[in-house]
Amino acid sequence: AGSFQEAGVIQQAYNLNFPLHVVPASCAQCPAWSAFSVSSPAIMLETVKQAGAGAEDRPEAVVVRLYEAHGSTVTAWLQTSLPVKEAMLCDLLERPIAQGHLPLEPQGLRLSFTPFCVLSVLLLLSH
C-alpha cells in the first residue's frame, strides 16, 4: 500500500536478488555486528570495496558507494564500526575530490544527496 517509497519496494528487491547468507559463528554468544548502517531508507549502500589504483593502491583504504533511490533531497548519516581515521568524497575513479574532506562526527559521516545522486566515499582505516 502507498507509494513505492512507503512500501519499501527497493529494499524488498534487494532482499530478493541478494539474499543474506547464514555463516556459522565460532561461538554461540558472539555479539551482533554491523560494518555499516545508513540513517535514511532513501539511501542505498550499493558497494563496499577495497580502494583501487585511483586511491593510490592504499591497502588501508575502502570505498563505499551510495545512492539516493527515492527521488528526494536528503541528508543521511553513514555509520561504521570500522576504525576510520579519515574520510573524503571521491569520484568514480576513486580519486579524492577537492574540498571533499568529511568530518568524523559521533553520528558518523554526514552525507547530502540530491535526487538519484551517487556518492563515493573513500575511507582511510587505522592499522
C-alpha positions in Angstrom: 0.0 0.0 0.0 1.1 3.6 -0.6 4.0 4.8 -2.7 6.9 2.6 -3.6 8.9 4.5 -1.0 6.4 3.7 1.8 6.1 0.1 0.7 9.9 -0.4 0.8 10.0 -1.8 -2.8 13.7 -1.1 -3.3 14.7 -2.8 -0.1 12.5 -5.8 -0.9 14.0 -6.1 -4.4 17.5 -6.1 -2.8 16.4 -8.8 -0.3 15.0 -10.9 -3.2 18.0 -10.5 -5.5 20.8 -10.5 -2.9 19.6 -12.7 0.0 21.5 -12.9 3.2 23.6 -16.0 3.7 23.9 -17.6 7.1 27.5 -18.2 8.2 28.2 -20.3 11.3 29.8 -18.4 14.1 32.7 -19.7 16.1 30.7 -19.3 19.3 27.0 -19.1 20.3 27.5 -15.9 22.3 29.0 -13.8 19.5 27.8 -10.2 19.7 25.8 -8.7 16.9 28.0 -6.7 14.5 27.3 -4.5 11.5 30.1 -2.9 9.4 27.8 -0.1 8.1 24.4 1.5 8.6 22.7 4.4 6.9 20.1 6.6 8.7 17.7 7.1 5.7 15.7 4.4 3.9 16.1 6.6 0.7 19.8 5.9 0.7 21.1 2.6 -0.6 24.6 1.4 0.3 25.4 -0.3 -3.0 29.1 -1.1 -2.8 31.9 -1.7 -0.2 35.3 -2.5 -1.7 39.0 -2.1 -1.2 40.1 1.0 -2.9 41.9 0.5 -6.3 44.5 2.4 -8.2 42.6 5.7 -8.1 43.2 5.7 -4.4 47.0 5.2 -4.9 46.8 1.5 -4.1 46.5 2.1 -0.4 45.6 -1.3 1.3 44.1 0.5 4.3 41.6 2.4 2.0 37.9 1.3 1.5 35.4 2.8 -0.9 31.8 3.0 -0.1 29.3 3.8 -2.9 25.8 5.0 -2.0 22.9 6.4 -4.0 19.6 8.2 -3.3 16.8 5.9 -4.6 13.5 7.8 -3.8 14.0 10.9 -6.0 14.4 13.2 -2.9 16.8 15.6 -1.4 18.0 14.1 1.9 20.8 14.3 4.4 21.8 10.9 5.8 24.3 9.6 8.3 26.7 6.8 7.3 27.9 4.9 10.4 30.6 2.3 10.5 32.2 0.1 13.1 35.5 0.1 11.1 38.4 2.2 12.6 38.2 5.2 10.2 40.9 7.8 10.6 40.0 9.9 7.6 37.0 10.2 5.1 36.6 12.1 1.9 34.4 12.2 -1.1 35.9 10.7 -4.3 35.0 10.5 -7.9 34.0 7.2 -9.7 37.7 6.6 -10.4 38.2 6.7 -6.6 40.3 9.9 -6.7 39.7 12.3 -3.8 37.6 15.4 -4.7 39.0 18.8 -3.9 37.1 20.2 -0.8 35.7 16.7 -0.3 37.0 16.1 3.2 34.3 14.7 5.5 34.5 15.4 9.3 34.2 12.3 11.5 31.3 13.0 13.9 29.8 10.9 16.7 26.8 10.2 14.5 29.1 9.1 11.7 29.6 10.8 8.3 27.0 13.4 7.2 26.2 13.0 3.5 23.9 15.2 1.5 22.1 13.8 -1.5 20.0 15.3 -4.4 17.5 13.1 -6.3 19.2 9.9 -7.6 22.6 11.2 -6.7 25.5 8.7 -6.4 28.3 9.4 -3.8 31.5 7.6 -3.4 33.3 7.9 0.0 36.9 6.9 0.4 37.6 5.7 4.0 41.2 5.5 5.3 41.4 3.0 8.1 43.7 2.9 11.1 46.0 -0.1 11.3 
